Amino acid sequence: MPEGHTIHRLAARHLQLFAGRRVHAESPQGRFAEGAAALDGAVLRATEAYGKHLLHHYSRGLVLHVHLGLYGGFTDGVAPAPEPIGQVRLRLTTRRHWLDLRGPSACELLSPPEVEALRARLGADPLRDDADPEAAYARIRRSPSPIAALLLDQSVVAGAGLVYVSEVLFRAGIPPTRPGREVDAGAWKSLWDDLCELMREGVARGRIDTVHSQHLPEVMGRAPRVDRHGGEVYVYRRTGQPCLVCGTPVQRAGLAGRNSYWCPTCQR
């Protein structure tokens, strides 16, 4: 599932392509035909990313909500648009550009109250100026749940997925199983600040890189990591490989229905 930096990049990309333009909307697949008919001819006013949710704000008070889930994805290009291939849930076109959406877990029009309800149930997004990290910590410091599970809970922190959570905990030296109530205010501030910085870099680069300069492949004399989920990382999907800092084999175990990755030496 795409993490929050990807959704923020998509919001910026879609605004660049369609801002202030009247769009033609259709649903070649047919599953969003009614919504596409309502959008057809509307003007895109703004886009917004909140955690892993993407919102398009159109004229007529229309708001398109998309959650890509595990399998969703966008493609776009310069007009004219090609013939639809596969299950295209939504196609947007102007005289200059086209945009296709396939396989989302959510593609729907929301009313203003529904948009506010969506925002209200989401936690602090490290990439938004209106994020409230203290509200997130208020929940964390009372909880006996593992800190990794809390950071993955989108009602606590919105946008961070397994890659960012695994990596920010490694960089902080905190094991993923530590109860939230044992994370003090100073440790939380460091976690939040690091998460904000890493995710902003993800927006800028279009990939997830979390290693410090001294642990880059060219410095350590190792082969670059090859993985479709991102760039250079410390523990994510490196089970059994030596920790880049101490050499201890990276561990993996199930946690809150997800895999968890950590170094048992660096994260005591």
LOMARKOL-333112 format. One record per residue: residue number from 1; x, y, z of N, C-alpha, C in turn. Coordinates in Angstrom, 3 decimals. Last residue first. Layout:
N
<node NUM,<X,Y,Z>,<X,Y,Z>,<X,Y,Z>> ...
# end
This chain:
268
<node 268,<17.211,-2.108,21.669>,<17.009,-2.879,22.901>,<15.779,-2.404,23.657>> <node 267,<18.140,-1.873,18.842>,<16.825,-1.507,19.368>,<16.524,-2.362,20.603>> <node 266,<20.595,-2.905,18.215>,<20.437,-1.440,18.153>,<19.113,-0.975,18.760>> <node 265,<20.012,-5.680,18.600>,<21.102,-5.020,19.307>,<20.909,-3.511,19.354>> <node 264,<17.890,-6.488,17.029>,<17.814,-6.739,18.472>,<18.941,-6.101,19.272>> <node 263,<16.390,-4.513,14.664>,<17.701,-5.028,15.051>,<17.704,-5.244,16.561>> <node 262,<13.332,-5.365,12.944>,<14.129,-4.608,13.897>,<15.486,-5.266,14.087>> <node 261,<10.044,-5.413,11.627>,<11.464,-5.618,11.381>,<12.264,-4.777,12.377>> <node 260,<6.965,-7.098,11.401>,<7.750,-6.075,12.070>,<9.217,-6.423,11.890>> <node 259,<3.998,-7.613,9.518>,<5.382,-7.937,9.809>,<6.044,-6.767,10.526>> <node 258,<0.775,-7.460,11.169>,<1.730,-7.039,10.156>,<3.097,-7.621,10.485>> <node 257,<-0.877,-8.008,13.312>,<-1.298,-8.445,11.991>,<-0.378,-8.041,10.860>> <node 256,<0.643,-7.077,15.468>,<-0.633,-6.422,15.128>,<-1.062,-6.740,13.702>> <node 255,<3.372,-8.611,14.208>,<2.975,-7.642,15.227>,<1.723,-6.925,14.740>> <node 254,<5.662,-11.227,13.507>,<4.344,-10.647,13.365>,<4.025,-9.720,14.517>> <node 253,<9.111,-10.445,12.828>,<8.072,-11.180,13.544>,<6.740,-10.499,13.285>> <node 252,<12.579,-10.467,12.122>,<11.209,-10.183,11.665>,<10.246,-11.030,12.483>> <node 251,<15.874,-8.980,12.465>,<14.813,-9.900,12.840>,<13.477,-9.474,12.240>> <node 250,<19.123,-8.877,11.099>,<17.832,-8.211,11.274>,<16.759,-9.267,11.529>> <node 249,<22.092,-9.870,12.743>,<21.047,-10.170,11.769>,<19.728,-9.478,12.113>> <node 248,<24.458,-7.279,13.504>,<23.530,-8.289,14.004>,<22.463,-8.585,12.948>> <node 247,<25.938,-5.107,12.582>,<26.182,-6.425,12.001>,<25.285,-7.532,12.496>> <node 246,<25.566,-2.465,13.291>,<26.263,-3.338,14.231>,<26.554,-4.735,13.705>> <node 245,<24.596,-1.069,10.957>,<25.311,-0.372,12.027>,<26.159,-1.329,12.850>> <node 244,<23.234,-2.684,9.264>,<24.242,-1.812,8.669>,<25.068,-1.078,9.716>> <node 243,<22.758,-6.028,10.211>,<22.457,-4.626,10.478>,<23.585,-3.765,9.924>> <node 242,<22.769,-8.602,7.753>,<23.433,-7.902,8.862>,<22.976,-6.455,8.968>> <node 241,<19.654,-10.351,7.179>,<20.831,-9.633,6.699>,<21.473,-8.868,7.851>> <node 240,<17.354,-11.315,8.343>,<18.524,-12.179,8.291>,<19.782,-11.518,7.773>> <node 239,<15.331,-9.092,6.545>,<15.376,-10.197,7.493>,<16.609,-11.073,7.270>> <node 238,<14.770,-6.670,5.389>,<16.163,-7.109,5.398>,<16.355,-8.270,6.391>> <node 237,<12.353,-5.291,5.365>,<12.571,-6.384,4.405>,<14.039,-6.808,4.298>> <node 236,<13.780,-2.660,7.107>,<12.598,-3.104,6.370>,<12.976,-4.110,5.284>> <node 235,<16.235,-1.731,8.189>,<15.691,-3.027,8.612>,<14.541,-3.540,7.745>> <node 234,<17.358,0.524,6.706>,<18.113,-0.219,7.719>,<17.549,-1.618,7.977>> <node 233,<17.441,1.331,3.163>,<16.796,1.251,4.472>,<17.663,0.415,5.411>> <node 232,<17.321,2.957,0.097>,<18.188,2.404,1.129>,<17.531,2.488,2.509>> <node 231,<14.173,2.845,-1.432>,<15.616,2.871,-1.616>,<16.354,2.225,-0.461>> <node 230,<11.182,0.915,-2.211>,<11.935,2.099,-1.828>,<13.416,1.936,-2.024>> <node 229,<9.755,-1.201,-3.175>,<9.136,-0.404,-2.127>,<9.970,0.802,-1.732>> <node 228,<11.169,-2.753,-4.922>,<10.188,-1.836,-5.503>,<9.560,-0.915,-4.464>> <node 227,<14.611,-2.970,-4.464>,<13.296,-3.312,-3.935>,<12.310,-2.284,-4.460>> <node 226,<17.883,-3.339,-3.931>,<16.932,-3.379,-5.039>,<15.597,-3.863,-4.494>> <node 225,<20.593,-1.516,-2.585>,<19.385,-2.317,-2.354>,<18.474,-2.221,-3.566>> <node 224,<23.919,-1.698,-3.864>,<22.685,-0.964,-3.571>,<21.514,-1.927,-3.378>> <node 223,<26.548,-3.511,-2.228>,<25.661,-3.347,-3.380>,<24.426,-2.544,-2.986>> <node 222,<29.080,-1.678,-0.406>,<28.119,-2.764,-0.582>,<27.237,-2.482,-1.796>> <node 221,<30.789,0.288,0.637>,<31.311,-0.687,-0.315>,<30.407,-1.893,-0.497>> <node 220,<29.953,2.308,2.224>,<30.211,1.031,2.884>,<30.796,-0.019,1.944>> <node 219,<29.623,4.346,0.359>,<30.508,4.566,1.498>,<30.912,3.239,2.133>> <node 218,<27.818,3.344,-1.442>,<29.118,3.770,-1.947>,<30.119,4.027,-0.830>> <node 217,<25.538,2.810,0.215>,<26.300,1.728,-0.436>,<27.695,2.149,-0.859>> <node 216,<25.520,4.648,3.353>,<25.169,4.501,1.948>,<26.031,3.426,1.281>> <node 215,<26.178,5.252,5.917>,<25.737,3.887,5.652>,<25.256,3.688,4.217>> <node 214,<26.754,7.889,6.185>,<27.862,6.957,6.411>,<27.487,5.502,6.129>> <node 213,<24.247,9.145,5.850>,<25.233,9.188,4.766>,<26.349,8.163,4.949>> <node 212,<21.602,6.995,7.057>,<22.480,8.145,7.166>,<23.606,8.029,6.129>> <node 211,<18.674,5.765,5.368>,<19.989,5.556,5.976>,<20.778,6.860,6.016>> <node 210,<16.239,5.990,4.080>,<16.281,6.291,5.507>,<17.670,6.172,6.126>> <node 209,<14.136,6.665,1.406>,<15.532,6.455,1.799>,<15.661,6.871,3.252>> <node 208,<11.604,6.042,-0.738>,<11.915,6.068,0.685>,<13.381,5.714,0.893>> <node 207,<10.793,8.338,-3.400>,<11.151,7.018,-2.888>,<11.536,7.162,-1.421>> <node 206,<10.532,10.916,-4.265>,<9.663,9.912,-4.866>,<10.031,8.495,-4.477>> <node 205,<11.888,13.111,-3.259>,<12.630,12.135,-4.056>,<11.746,11.121,-4.785>> <node 204,<9.977,14.664,-1.889>,<10.914,15.302,-2.816>,<11.547,14.294,-3.762>> <node 203,<8.673,12.783,-0.297>,<7.910,13.575,-1.261>,<8.842,14.148,-2.319>> <node 202,<10.854,11.898,1.237>,<10.155,10.970,0.355>,<9.321,11.684,-0.691>> <node 201,<11.411,14.167,2.705>,<12.404,13.716,1.721>,<11.770,12.736,0.742>> <node 200,<9.126,14.084,4.281>,<9.329,15.217,3.362>,<10.365,14.869,2.296>> <node 199,<9.680,11.749,5.706>,<8.555,11.762,4.772>,<8.629,12.946,3.821>> <node 198,<11.903,12.533,7.231>,<12.014,11.419,6.287>,<10.883,11.456,5.261>> <node 197,<10.785,14.655,8.772>,<11.908,14.883,7.867>,<12.012,13.786,6.813>> <node 196,<8.755,13.349,10.232>,<8.445,14.490,9.359>,<9.550,14.695,8.328>> <node 195,<10.309,11.485,11.638>,<9.294,11.028,10.693>,<8.919,12.135,9.719>> <node 194,<11.785,13.208,13.256>,<12.475,12.376,12.275>,<11.505,11.875,11.221>> <node 193,<9.745,14.324,14.823>,<10.582,15.195,14.000>,<11.291,14.398,12.904>> <node 192,<8.751,11.974,16.096>,<7.899,12.791,15.230>,<8.734,13.654,14.282>> <node 191,<11.019,11.097,17.583>,<10.363,10.230,16.598>,<9.565,11.058,15.590>> <node 190,<11.444,13.326,19.231>,<12.483,12.903,18.294>,<11.901,12.018,17.200>> <node 189,<9.033,13.317,20.681>,<9.392,14.481,19.863>,<10.446,14.107,18.825>> <node 188,<9.250,10.812,21.991>,<8.197,11.056,21.009>,<8.535,12.244,20.109>> <node 187,<11.410,11.262,23.694>,<11.538,10.251,22.645>,<10.473,10.451,21.571>> <node 186,<10.243,13.219,25.336>,<11.425,13.528,24.540>,<11.621,12.553,23.401>> <node 185,<8.107,11.824,26.518>,<7.833,12.979,25.653>,<9.030,13.329,24.781>> <node 184,<8.649,8.211,26.345>,<8.517,9.501,27.023>,<8.399,10.643,26.010>> <node 183,<7.027,5.307,26.094>,<7.729,6.262,25.230>,<7.562,7.648,25.841>> <node 182,<5.395,3.703,27.533>,<6.790,3.758,27.963>,<7.646,4.648,27.062>> <node 181,<2.977,3.666,26.281>,<3.048,4.416,27.527>,<4.461,4.480,28.100>> <node 180,<3.423,1.921,24.129>,<3.357,3.353,23.899>,<3.524,4.155,25.176>> <node 179,<5.778,-0.701,24.732>,<4.445,-0.118,24.915>,<4.469,1.397,24.716>> <node 178,<7.883,-1.980,22.227>,<7.807,-1.149,23.437>,<6.400,-0.568,23.577>> <node 177,<8.155,-3.362,19.849>,<7.248,-3.907,20.859>,<7.121,-3.049,22.111>> <node 176,<10.120,-2.205,18.315>,<8.718,-2.019,17.910>,<7.714,-2.498,18.941>> <node 175,<12.629,-0.461,20.248>,<12.067,-1.706,19.704>,<10.602,-1.535,19.361>> <node 174,<14.451,2.353,19.284>,<13.289,1.895,20.055>,<12.767,0.597,19.460>> <node 173,<16.334,3.883,17.946>,<16.791,2.862,18.881>,<15.690,2.306,19.761>> <node 172,<15.622,5.617,15.991>,<15.473,6.100,17.359>,<15.990,5.092,18.383>> <node 171,<15.982,4.100,13.753>,<16.812,5.292,13.879>,<16.742,5.871,15.295>> <node 170,<13.929,2.191,14.192>,<15.341,1.806,14.205>,<16.219,3.025,14.462>> <node 169,<11.695,3.834,13.918>,<11.958,3.192,15.203>,<13.402,2.711,15.299>> <node 168,<11.892,4.511,11.265>,<12.011,5.591,12.242>,<12.254,5.017,13.637>> <node 167,<11.561,1.982,10.021>,<12.817,2.714,9.908>,<12.964,3.798,10.966>> <node 166,<8.965,1.134,10.602>,<10.109,0.270,10.911>,<11.396,1.078,10.972>> <node 165,<7.536,3.357,9.562>,<7.466,3.015,10.983>,<8.653,2.151,11.388>> <node 164,<8.142,3.319,6.808>,<8.529,4.464,7.634>,<8.522,4.105,9.118>> <node 163,<7.071,0.732,6.160>,<8.457,1.101,5.872>,<8.891,2.232,6.803>> <node 162,<4.372,0.706,6.968>,<5.318,-0.203,7.595>,<6.767,0.188,7.344>> <node 161,<3.385,4.190,6.929>,<3.155,2.767,6.758>,<4.301,1.971,7.338>> <node 160,<1.888,7.242,7.715>,<3.065,6.387,7.906>,<2.649,4.929,7.765>> <node 159,<-0.671,8.352,7.521>,<0.235,8.388,6.377>,<1.441,7.506,6.502>> <node 158,<-1.370,9.578,10.671>,<-1.920,9.324,9.343>,<-0.835,9.417,8.279>> <node 157,<-1.476,8.332,13.824>,<-0.575,8.995,12.878>,<-1.027,8.609,11.475>> <node 156,<-4.096,7.557,14.767>,<-3.081,8.158,15.632>,<-2.102,8.976,14.802>> <node 155,<-5.563,6.419,12.830>,<-6.272,7.381,13.678>,<-5.330,8.048,14.681>> <node 154,<-3.888,4.580,11.711>,<-4.101,5.827,10.978>,<-4.917,6.845,11.756>> <node 153,<-1.419,2.902,13.265>,<-2.845,3.192,13.417>,<-3.119,4.560,12.794>> <node 152,<1.277,2.782,13.273>,<0.600,2.295,12.067>,<-0.903,2.555,12.102>> <node 151,<1.867,3.632,15.800>,<2.295,4.475,14.681>,<1.640,4.059,13.374>> <node 150,<0.846,1.450,17.239>,<0.252,2.775,17.397>,<0.622,3.693,16.242>> <node 149,<2.557,-0.613,16.492>,<1.130,-0.710,16.166>,<0.456,0.646,16.254>> <node 148,<4.953,0.362,17.580>,<4.836,0.162,16.132>,<3.372,0.093,15.708>> <node 147,<4.420,0.354,20.330>,<4.571,1.628,19.648>,<4.458,1.471,18.135>> <node 146,<1.892,-1.888,21.522>,<3.245,-1.657,21.007>,<3.317,-0.359,20.209>> <node 145,<-0.392,-0.637,24.087>,<-0.119,-1.277,22.799>,<1.303,-0.994,22.340>> <node 144,<-1.087,0.755,26.285>,<-0.175,-0.364,26.497>,<0.200,-1.074,25.190>> <node 143,<-1.329,4.357,26.164>,<-1.644,3.052,25.589>,<-0.623,1.978,25.957>> <node 142,<-0.829,6.921,26.823>,<-1.787,6.213,27.671>,<-1.946,4.750,27.278>> <node 141,<0.837,7.915,24.894>,<1.371,7.834,26.261>,<0.427,7.135,27.227>> <node 140,<-0.779,7.947,22.569>,<0.342,7.016,22.694>,<0.745,6.832,24.152>> <node 139,<-2.581,10.024,22.965>,<-3.075,8.656,22.860>,<-1.957,7.649,23.101>> <node 138,<-0.858,12.161,23.068>,<-1.812,11.989,24.162>,<-2.402,10.580,24.143>> <node 137,<0.410,12.068,20.626>,<1.131,11.597,21.812>,<0.195,11.391,22.996>> <node 136,<-1.579,13.190,18.996>,<-1.140,11.816,18.771>,<-0.460,11.263,20.020>> <node 135,<-1.636,15.744,20.075>,<-2.847,14.926,20.150>,<-2.504,13.454,19.924>> <node 134,<0.914,16.563,19.393>,<0.592,16.402,20.807>,<-0.682,15.591,20.997>> <node 133,<0.908,16.852,16.630>,<1.621,15.713,17.213>,<1.315,15.509,18.686>> <node 132,<-1.202,17.777,14.452>,<-1.134,18.010,15.896>,<-0.429,16.815,16.549>> <node 131,<-0.988,19.433,11.284>,<-0.793,18.245,12.117>,<-0.652,18.623,13.590>> <node 130,<-1.234,21.403,9.419>,<-2.193,21.422,10.528>,<-2.055,20.209,11.434>> <node 129,<0.581,20.886,7.443>,<0.868,22.005,8.338>,<-0.063,22.026,9.544>> <node 128,<1.428,17.479,6.833>,<0.457,18.569,6.802>,<0.811,19.641,7.823>> <node 127,<3.041,15.313,7.122>,<3.267,16.157,5.954>,<2.296,17.328,5.859>> <node 126,<2.243,13.769,9.274>,<3.523,14.480,9.359>,<3.792,15.441,8.200>> <node 125,<-0.963,13.966,10.438>,<-0.221,13.665,9.212>,<1.088,14.456,9.242>> <node 124,<-2.585,12.613,13.184>,<-1.682,13.661,12.723>,<-0.898,13.194,11.503>> <node 123,<-5.500,10.667,12.232>,<-4.548,11.236,13.173>,<-3.688,12.314,12.541>> <node 122,<-8.951,10.768,11.274>,<-7.548,10.559,10.968>,<-6.664,11.255,11.992>> <node 121,<-11.521,11.490,11.759>,<-11.116,10.156,12.211>,<-9.650,9.840,11.920>> <node 120,<-11.779,14.013,10.653>,<-11.882,13.866,12.109>,<-11.402,12.503,12.593>> <node 119,<-11.709,13.618,7.904>,<-10.594,14.313,8.563>,<-10.598,14.042,10.067>> <node 118,<-14.238,12.364,7.652>,<-13.008,11.668,7.267>,<-11.807,12.296,7.960>> <node 117,<-15.933,14.409,8.448>,<-15.904,13.176,9.235>,<-14.646,12.364,8.924>> <node 116,<-15.480,16.230,6.402>,<-15.092,16.585,7.763>,<-15.025,15.359,8.657>> <node 115,<-16.606,14.765,4.300>,<-15.190,15.130,4.257>,<-14.699,15.468,5.653>> <node 114,<-19.241,14.668,5.136>,<-18.494,13.416,5.047>,<-16.989,13.668,4.967>> <node 113,<-20.011,17.366,4.926>,<-19.969,16.718,6.245>,<-19.182,15.403,6.224>> <node 112,<-19.678,17.681,2.016>,<-18.837,18.394,2.991>,<-18.852,17.769,4.382>> <node 111,<-19.835,14.365,0.506>,<-20.438,15.648,0.861>,<-19.514,16.364,1.838>> <node 110,<-17.873,12.656,-1.914>,<-18.236,12.920,-0.533>,<-18.899,14.285,-0.398>> <node 109,<-17.702,10.075,-4.267>,<-17.951,11.491,-4.033>,<-18.439,11.670,-2.606>> <node 108,<-15.081,7.609,-4.559>,<-16.433,8.035,-4.232>,<-16.504,9.556,-4.147>> <node 107,<-13.309,4.913,-4.228>,<-13.423,5.972,-5.237>,<-14.862,6.434,-5.150>> <node 106,<-11.238,2.687,-2.527>,<-12.325,3.657,-2.430>,<-12.205,4.661,-3.565>> <node 105,<-9.324,1.005,-3.407>,<-10.259,0.449,-2.424>,<-11.427,1.397,-2.210>> <node 104,<-8.700,1.008,-6.982>,<-8.673,1.611,-5.641>,<-9.593,0.859,-4.689>> <node 103,<-8.156,0.041,-9.739>,<-8.054,-0.800,-8.559>,<-8.059,-0.152,-7.194>> <node 102,<-7.033,2.941,-11.462>,<-7.369,1.517,-11.468>,<-7.262,0.937,-10.053>> <node 101,<-7.449,5.894,-13.193>,<-7.398,5.285,-11.870>,<-7.864,3.842,-11.974>> <node 100,<-5.852,8.118,-15.456>,<-6.619,6.895,-15.227>,<-6.393,6.387,-13.812>> <node 99,<-5.867,11.136,-17.164>,<-5.530,10.487,-15.903>,<-6.433,9.274,-15.725>> <node 98,<-4.538,13.395,-19.641>,<-5.471,12.374,-19.201>,<-4.939,11.719,-17.928>> <node 97,<-4.294,16.749,-21.080>,<-3.819,15.602,-20.312>,<-4.940,14.609,-20.034>> <node 96,<-5.418,18.729,-22.809>,<-3.967,18.592,-22.676>,<-3.516,17.268,-22.049>> <node 95,<-8.121,18.820,-22.757>,<-7.497,18.871,-24.081>,<-5.999,18.606,-24.014>> <node 94,<-8.621,16.327,-20.225>,<-8.784,17.679,-20.747>,<-8.173,17.665,-22.141>> <node 93,<-10.056,13.635,-18.340>,<-9.339,14.153,-19.498>,<-9.626,15.637,-19.685>> <node 92,<-10.098,10.848,-16.194>,<-10.271,12.290,-16.324>,<-9.468,12.766,-17.516>> <node 91,<-11.604,7.815,-15.438>,<-10.718,8.516,-16.375>,<-11.109,9.980,-16.387>> <node 90,<-11.860,5.205,-13.130>,<-12.150,6.601,-13.446>,<-11.123,7.119,-14.428>> <node 89,<-11.301,2.469,-13.369>,<-12.439,2.900,-12.564>,<-12.857,4.321,-12.939>> <node 88,<-10.363,0.304,-15.702>,<-10.197,1.725,-15.382>,<-11.445,2.209,-14.655>> <node 87,<-9.090,-2.558,-16.013>,<-10.268,-2.089,-15.292>,<-10.075,-0.646,-14.827>> <node 86,<-7.508,-2.576,-19.280>,<-7.773,-3.083,-17.938>,<-8.992,-2.418,-17.323>> <node 85,<-7.197,0.421,-21.001>,<-6.681,-0.938,-20.868>,<-6.918,-1.393,-19.440>> <node 84,<-8.751,2.727,-23.187>,<-8.620,2.180,-21.835>,<-8.154,0.726,-21.858>> <node 83,<-6.704,4.164,-25.706>,<-7.861,3.339,-25.395>,<-7.685,2.749,-23.996>> <node 82,<-5.074,7.220,-24.552>,<-5.132,5.939,-25.256>,<-6.442,5.222,-24.966>> <node 81,<-5.816,10.694,-24.990>,<-5.752,9.520,-24.123>,<-5.809,8.253,-24.949>> <node 80,<-3.696,12.966,-26.861>,<-4.956,12.280,-26.592>,<-4.770,11.037,-25.735>> <node 79,<-2.491,14.310,-23.747>,<-3.578,13.997,-24.674>,<-3.024,13.813,-26.089>> <node 78,<-0.008,12.776,-21.729>,<-0.388,13.904,-22.585>,<-1.486,13.450,-23.547>> <node 77,<-0.894,11.009,-18.684>,<-0.105,11.296,-19.866>,<-0.648,12.494,-20.610>> <node 76,<-0.964,8.656,-15.944>,<-1.384,9.872,-16.637>,<-0.490,10.091,-17.840>> <node 75,<-2.267,6.384,-13.507>,<-1.371,6.651,-14.628>,<-1.873,7.914,-15.303>> <node 74,<-2.540,5.199,-10.152>,<-2.850,6.183,-11.181>,<-1.821,6.100,-12.300>> <node 73,<-3.839,2.373,-8.304>,<-2.765,3.161,-8.891>,<-3.279,4.112,-9.950>> <node 72,<-4.481,-0.217,-5.829>,<-4.832,0.910,-6.667>,<-3.624,1.655,-7.204>> <node 71,<-3.948,-2.272,-4.062>,<-3.765,-2.529,-5.480>,<-4.044,-1.341,-6.386>> <node 70,<-4.374,-1.594,-1.400>,<-3.218,-2.424,-1.748>,<-2.918,-2.440,-3.241>> <node 69,<-5.567,1.800,-1.424>,<-5.515,0.466,-0.866>,<-4.268,-0.274,-1.317>> <node 68,<-6.167,4.346,-2.363>,<-5.637,3.365,-3.309>,<-5.629,1.953,-2.741>> <node 67,<-8.927,6.269,-2.085>,<-7.965,5.539,-1.258>,<-7.469,4.381,-2.118>> <node 66,<-10.363,9.327,-2.924>,<-9.718,8.107,-3.420>,<-8.799,7.553,-2.345>> <node 65,<-13.069,11.445,-3.407>,<-12.217,10.787,-2.414>,<-11.680,9.484,-2.991>> <node 64,<-14.039,14.509,-4.685>,<-13.704,13.133,-5.026>,<-12.730,12.586,-3.987>> <node 63,<-16.533,16.736,-4.118>,<-15.247,16.282,-3.593>,<-15.082,14.804,-3.935>> <node 62,<-18.311,19.555,-5.319>,<-18.030,18.123,-5.421>,<-16.638,17.809,-4.878>> <node 61,<-19.202,22.125,-5.571>,<-19.122,21.544,-4.241>,<-18.830,20.068,-4.225>> <node 60,<-19.003,23.147,-8.075>,<-20.289,22.516,-7.748>,<-20.276,21.889,-6.350>> <node 59,<-15.510,22.362,-8.562>,<-16.645,23.272,-8.566>,<-17.920,22.452,-8.332>> <node 58,<-13.701,20.036,-6.412>,<-14.184,20.560,-7.687>,<-15.232,21.651,-7.476>> <node 57,<-10.990,18.599,-4.931>,<-12.072,19.552,-4.673>,<-12.454,20.236,-5.987>> <node 56,<-9.924,15.403,-4.252>,<-10.007,16.414,-5.309>,<-11.203,17.300,-5.000>> <node 55,<-7.958,13.713,-1.911>,<-9.195,14.441,-2.157>,<-8.992,15.415,-3.308>> <node 54,<-6.692,10.691,-0.689>,<-6.551,11.756,-1.675>,<-7.913,12.377,-1.937>> <node 53,<-5.191,9.172,2.142>,<-6.414,9.551,1.431>,<-6.137,10.743,0.516>> <node 52,<-3.251,8.576,3.895>,<-3.282,7.776,2.678>,<-4.534,8.052,1.844>> <node 51,<-2.970,11.782,5.104>,<-2.566,10.400,5.312>,<-2.521,9.663,3.992>> <node 50,<-4.386,13.621,2.800>,<-4.445,13.484,4.255>,<-4.157,12.027,4.565>> <node 49,<-4.074,15.929,0.218>,<-3.702,14.617,0.725>,<-3.794,14.651,2.237>> <node 48,<-5.942,17.667,-2.181>,<-5.547,17.555,-0.785>,<-5.165,16.118,-0.484>> <node 47,<-6.493,20.189,-4.660>,<-6.298,18.802,-4.270>,<-5.747,18.782,-2.846>> <node 46,<-8.879,22.419,-6.200>,<-7.761,22.125,-5.294>,<-7.657,20.615,-5.117>> <node 45,<-10.617,22.652,-8.410>,<-10.210,23.839,-7.664>,<-8.968,23.587,-6.809>> <node 44,<-11.557,21.537,-11.522>,<-10.763,21.185,-10.345>,<-10.248,22.454,-9.682>> <node 43,<-14.851,21.830,-12.640>,<-13.513,22.422,-12.658>,<-12.779,22.030,-11.378>> <node 42,<-17.012,19.507,-14.426>,<-16.635,20.303,-13.257>,<-15.193,20.796,-13.389>> <node 41,<-17.513,17.780,-16.506>,<-17.701,19.208,-16.745>,<-17.356,20.099,-15.572>> <node 40,<-18.400,15.142,-14.463>,<-18.164,15.560,-15.838>,<-18.494,17.038,-16.036>> <node 39,<-19.230,14.361,-11.942>,<-17.986,15.127,-12.077>,<-17.814,15.737,-13.463>> <node 38,<-21.522,12.880,-12.493>,<-21.643,14.079,-11.672>,<-20.414,14.972,-11.807>> <node 37,<-20.408,10.801,-13.947>,<-21.394,11.667,-14.601>,<-21.563,12.971,-13.819>> <node 36,<-18.875,9.600,-11.972>,<-18.204,10.235,-13.103>,<-19.151,11.185,-13.819>> <node 35,<-20.890,8.545,-10.331>,<-19.996,9.579,-9.827>,<-19.296,10.326,-10.941>> <node 34,<-21.994,6.668,-12.100>,<-22.828,7.742,-11.569>,<-21.963,8.892,-11.048>> <node 33,<-19.772,4.955,-12.643>,<-20.458,5.678,-13.713>,<-21.269,6.859,-13.183>> <node 32,<-17.982,3.314,-11.435>,<-18.099,4.677,-10.898>,<-18.856,5.554,-11.894>> <node 31,<-18.012,0.968,-12.826>,<-18.294,0.894,-11.396>,<-18.423,2.269,-10.742>> <node 30,<-17.226,1.125,-15.497>,<-18.639,1.212,-15.170>,<-18.965,1.252,-13.695>> <node 29,<-14.811,1.236,-16.762>,<-15.162,-0.004,-16.079>,<-16.649,-0.049,-15.737>> <node 28,<-14.782,3.933,-17.586>,<-14.788,2.850,-18.584>,<-15.186,1.500,-17.996>> <node 27,<-16.226,6.529,-16.539>,<-15.828,5.299,-15.852>,<-15.878,4.158,-16.846>> <node 26,<-15.247,9.979,-16.939>,<-15.984,8.784,-17.333>,<-15.452,7.596,-16.540>> <node 25,<-15.108,13.492,-17.317>,<-14.964,12.322,-16.457>,<-15.822,11.179,-16.983>> <node 24,<-13.353,16.251,-18.323>,<-14.331,15.258,-18.772>,<-14.073,14.003,-17.960>> <node 23,<-12.898,19.296,-16.495>,<-12.516,17.922,-16.841>,<-13.692,17.161,-17.427>> <node 22,<-11.611,22.466,-16.734>,<-12.842,21.692,-16.771>,<-12.503,20.286,-17.261>> <node 21,<-9.020,23.690,-14.593>,<-9.492,23.177,-15.888>,<-10.781,22.370,-15.719>> <node 20,<-7.815,24.372,-12.245>,<-8.510,25.416,-12.983>,<-9.077,24.974,-14.310>> <node 19,<-5.495,21.734,-12.489>,<-5.990,22.881,-11.713>,<-6.616,23.936,-12.615>> <node 18,<-4.399,19.490,-13.763>,<-5.805,19.819,-13.988>,<-6.310,21.066,-13.272>> <node 17,<-1.639,19.063,-13.298>,<-2.238,18.672,-14.573>,<-3.588,19.334,-14.827>> <node 16,<-1.165,20.004,-10.708>,<-0.372,20.525,-11.822>,<-1.056,20.247,-13.163>> <node 15,<-2.881,18.376,-9.273>,<-3.118,19.820,-9.309>,<-2.371,20.449,-10.476>> <node 14,<-1.631,15.943,-9.648>,<-2.960,16.146,-10.226>,<-3.321,17.630,-10.284>> <node 13,<0.787,16.386,-8.232>,<0.798,16.066,-9.661>,<-0.561,16.356,-10.299>> <node 12,<-0.094,16.770,-5.616>,<0.616,17.845,-6.312>,<0.603,17.625,-7.818>> <node 11,<-1.239,14.256,-5.133>,<-2.047,15.469,-5.012>,<-1.405,16.629,-5.764>> <node 10,<1.014,12.606,-5.441>,<-0.093,12.516,-6.388>,<-0.971,13.764,-6.332>> <node 9,<2.491,13.374,-3.192>,<3.039,13.589,-4.539>,<1.936,13.545,-5.593>> <node 8,<0.773,12.481,-1.206>,<1.057,13.916,-1.316>,<1.670,14.245,-2.678>> <node 7,<0.958,9.751,-1.693>,<-0.331,10.420,-1.881>,<-0.141,11.930,-1.986>> <node 6,<3.639,9.258,-1.040>,<3.164,9.013,-2.404>,<1.862,9.746,-2.669>> <node 5,<3.696,9.763,1.678>,<4.466,10.640,0.791>,<4.020,10.482,-0.657>> <node 4,<2.137,7.694,2.860>,<1.613,9.042,2.717>,<2.380,9.942,1.777>> <node 3,<2.525,4.674,0.864>,<2.569,5.442,2.102>,<2.253,6.903,1.795>> <node 2,<0.607,2.201,-0.869>,<1.414,3.429,-0.887>,<1.382,4.145,0.453>> <node 1,<0.841,-1.197,0.000>,<0.000,0.000,0.000>,<0.877,1.248,0.000>> 
# end
